[in-house]
Amino acid sequence: MEHIYESLIQFWQYTGFANCTWQNLAMIAIGIVFITVAILKEWEPLLLVPIGFGMIIGNIPMFPGLNIGIYEDGSVLNTLYQGVKQGWYPPLIFLGIGAMTDFSALISQPRLILIGAAAQMGIFGAYLLALACGFAPAEAGAIGIIGGADGPTAIFLSSKLAPDLMGAIAVSAYSYMALVPVIQRPIMLLLTSKKERAIEMPKPRQVSQKEKIIFPVVGFLITAFIVPSGLPLLGMLFFGNLLKESGVTRRLAETARGPLIDVVTTLIGLTVGASTQADKFLSGKSLMIFGLGLGSFIIATTCGVLFVKGINLFIRNKDRKINPLIGNAGVSAVPDSARVSEVVGRETNPNNHLLMHAMGPNVAGVIGSAVAAGILLSFLG
Amino acid sequence: MNCYKRLILVLGVLVSPALLCAQNVSDLIIAEVMAQPDSVSVVDDYGRRGGWIEIYNTSMGTVKFGGCYLTDDPAELRKSLIPKNDLATSLGPRQSRLFYASGRTHDGTFYTDFTLSPGKTVYLVSNDGRTVIDQLTIPEDLPAGKSVARIANDAKGLTFDTVSPCDPTPGAYNGDPTAASKSDQMAERDPHGWILTLVSVSVVFSALAILWFFFWLLFERPAKKRSLDSARDDRFAAGDGKKSARKGNPVISTKAKGRMEKSTPDGEVAAAIALALDMEESGDVYAAIALALHLELGATAHDAESFVLTIRPTPHSAWNNPADGFRRRP
């Protein structure tokens, strides 16, 4: 009888109830909120559902030493987490993004590329703020990349520069990407007049298949020669795009933008979520990261819009003026930020379709954030 | 200049600085030298203990050093040739290679024709037999079992300034692994982050500005020129060329207008509608929209753009299309 009692006591010690803390419950609650928001509001459901459920998985209280936790070497979750930790999930996602991205909007109006560069100011603005808040330069660089509005890039860079902060950075980046319509719209309205919002841009020219094939090759050569440290992201992005545009690798392109990216997105979301264990995640630093992440999005949007307004000062031909509402799309939340441009533009002028114009800076933002990540890695890595 | 010539020009501009700055033997250094072994020193392939020289590649690329020379005599720079035909005479980025100073070059590729002793200077000479790439002097008072090494300034082993006697580390990183990281160095040099920010923003803008310039040069400019030429041709074909040319007005014929409208796709609007509805509608609605667009726009709604929904009749279905059924030989 005593033996049975001891066994039950021992079993109880292994259960989650015996090891539970309020921090675990708080993180589980946050995970449930993520799932709820993703399902009910459809905010980035492909990312928030895996991350939210990952948070629940990672915060189930458990007896340490059973070799099942994400931070315990050799466990299943730890093995899956290596893709995040070693940084090979993000380039695979970039391969898929390249295979599904149409760069014609950018090729037809190359001047819009510069808007993608201006919006990267969010990264460096957040870097300066993070330094001022007392973060080390490497940590500040990892936090700053949230302003690129690119989840895979944020994970890639933070895994190299500040692995301890990766969970908070990834969750912050994806959360704000989901909130792009909420964050960007008021800033865009605040910084533009009704007259500016009504600007109709000339229709972009049609892009030939030859141009689309040449773009990934030349684009990769230029960016990779300038910032070789961005090679994993840039290489995969442009390679994926070449698979799509070459016309002879349809099956590979379909796999890259279909099953491959789905599998990797599932794993990256789940493992990033599971890495947010309460003891590592619930801290003052995480709250600061969330605050800085919001700041970086605001700076990026502001700089993008103001940059377009600045460019317009130098464009004499009235028909070639750029609608400043596409400035927000310089952050690389594809295609959400471009959708915001379209929606806000049509509120002022229902016949003004800005979506295809906004896709130019939007995809330029993807390239720009990968370049910025490469620079930060070379300086701080 | 046609598109291909422009492309070659662009690639030429891109590649030329790379060729000029290609990694070469000048990136090699003599990282460490040991003159007098003790009883625990490293042994060569023949089980002998002797002096050795460590060559290190400081660059980020592979360097082939076959054809270079090692010597201990400045008057005889071609004393010990490193064979050219050995595949092992290439050194990966930040990798090192040991040469045993056995005094017998016929022992193998990585053996020198001289031996080492305190007070001697070792020279690494380029494959032209004249240029000294690097040299390292062994202190007179270097005790047995100790080596003289260049110590890395940074954790990545990219620059080496300090030369000092130390415990031998043949084939291993010469430096303090606990040295300040790049982040710590940056915290010292640029505590507020302004320098890094300015440099980084400049690089991002430059990279994307170069991209913009190349694509403007390669595609946008010729496209505009083609469009203007085409409009001019149509103007003349319509018979009002002389008149409009005299007045200096860019008159465009109805035919040209039609063509320009066709070249600026109606599909753009379709794409915008389709993508805007992407978040809101189900698959059935997509099909209905696609059919409506197809009927409305006909042939102008094309398949080239990713965001355009079209229904395109094809001779094959997914069941009998040979392209789907066979795999190309890898």
HADDOCK unambig.tbl for C-alpha pairs under 7 A between the chains (distance, minus, plus):
assign (segid A and resid 102 and name CA) (segid B and resid 306 and name CA) 6.31 0.50 0.50
assign (segid A and resid 107 and name CA) (segid B and resid 215 and name CA) 6.93 0.50 0.50
assign (segid A and resid 108 and name CA) (segid B and resid 220 and name CA) 6.83 0.50 0.50
assign (segid A and resid 110 and name CA) (segid B and resid 212 and name CA) 5.03 0.50 0.50
assign (segid A and resid 110 and name CA) (segid B and resid 215 and name CA) 6.31 0.50 0.50
assign (segid A and resid 110 and name CA) (segid B and resid 216 and name CA) 6.15 0.50 0.50
assign (segid A and resid 111 and name CA) (segid B and resid 212 and name CA) 6.03 0.50 0.50
assign (segid A and resid 113 and name CA) (segid B and resid 208 and name CA) 6.29 0.50 0.50
assign (segid A and resid 113 and name CA) (segid B and resid 212 and name CA) 6.22 0.50 0.50
assign (segid A and resid 114 and name CA) (segid B and resid 205 and name CA) 6.92 0.50 0.50
assign (segid A and resid 114 and name CA) (segid B and resid 208 and name CA) 6.27 0.50 0.50
assign (segid A and resid 114 and name CA) (segid B and resid 209 and name CA) 6.39 0.50 0.50
assign (segid A and resid 117 and name CA) (segid B and resid 204 and name CA) 6.11 0.50 0.50
assign (segid A and resid 117 and name CA) (segid B and resid 205 and name CA) 5.49 0.50 0.50
assign (segid A and resid 117 and name CA) (segid B and resid 208 and name CA) 6.61 0.50 0.50
assign (segid A and resid 124 and name CA) (segid B and resid 197 and name CA) 5.75 0.50 0.50
assign (segid A and resid 128 and name CA) (segid B and resid 192 and name CA) 6.73 0.50 0.50
assign (segid A and resid 128 and name CA) (segid B and resid 193 and name CA) 5.78 0.50 0.50
assign (segid A and resid 131 and name CA) (segid B and resid 192 and name CA) 6.41 0.50 0.50
assign (segid A and resid 132 and name CA) (segid B and resid 192 and name CA) 6.96 0.50 0.50
assign (segid A and resid 137 and name CA) (segid B and resid 183 and name CA) 5.39 0.50 0.50
assign (segid A and resid 137 and name CA) (segid B and resid 186 and name CA) 6.77 0.50 0.50
assign (segid A and resid 137 and name CA) (segid B and resid 187 and name CA) 6.08 0.50 0.50
assign (segid A and resid 138 and name CA) (segid B and resid 183 and name CA) 5.29 0.50 0.50
assign (segid A and resid 203 and name CA) (segid B and resid 264 and name CA) 6.19 0.50 0.50
assign (segid A and resid 204 and name CA) (segid B and resid 264 and name CA) 6.62 0.50 0.50
assign (segid A and resid 205 and name CA) (segid B and resid 263 and name CA) 6.79 0.50 0.50
assign (segid A and resid 205 and name CA) (segid B and resid 264 and name CA) 5.40 0.50 0.50
assign (segid A and resid 206 and name CA) (segid B and resid 263 and name CA) 6.17 0.50 0.50
assign (segid A and resid 206 and name CA) (segid B and resid 264 and name CA) 6.11 0.50 0.50
assign (segid A and resid 206 and name CA) (segid B and resid 265 and name CA) 6.82 0.50 0.50
assign (segid A and resid 219 and name CA) (segid B and resid 211 and name CA) 6.50 0.50 0.50
assign (segid A and resid 222 and name CA) (segid B and resid 211 and name CA) 6.79 0.50 0.50
assign (segid A and resid 223 and name CA) (segid B and resid 207 and name CA) 5.99 0.50 0.50
assign (segid A and resid 226 and name CA) (segid B and resid 207 and name CA) 6.63 0.50 0.50
assign (segid A and resid 339 and name CA) (segid B and resid 276 and name CA) 6.83 0.50 0.50
assign (segid A and resid 353 and name CA) (segid B and resid 272 and name CA) 6.68 0.50 0.50
assign (segid A and resid 355 and name CA) (segid B and resid 272 and name CA) 5.88 0.50 0.50
assign (segid A and resid 356 and name CA) (segid B and resid 272 and name CA) 6.68 0.50 0.50
assign (segid A and resid 368 and name CA) (segid B and resid 204 and name CA) 6.47 0.50 0.50
assign (segid A and resid 371 and name CA) (segid B and resid 204 and name CA) 6.39 0.50 0.50
assign (segid A and resid 372 and name CA) (segid B and resid 200 and name CA) 6.99 0.50 0.50
assign (segid A and resid 372 and name CA) (segid B and resid 204 and name CA) 6.24 0.50 0.50
assign (segid A and resid 375 and name CA) (segid B and resid 200 and name CA) 6.37 0.50 0.50
assign (segid A and resid 379 and name CA) (segid B and resid 182 and name CA) 6.88 0.50 0.50
assign (segid A and resid 380 and name CA) (segid B and resid 182 and name CA) 5.24 0.50 0.50
assign (segid A and resid 380 and name CA) (segid B and resid 183 and name CA) 4.94 0.50 0.50
assign (segid A and resid 381 and name CA) (segid B and resid 182 and name CA) 6.49 0.50 0.50
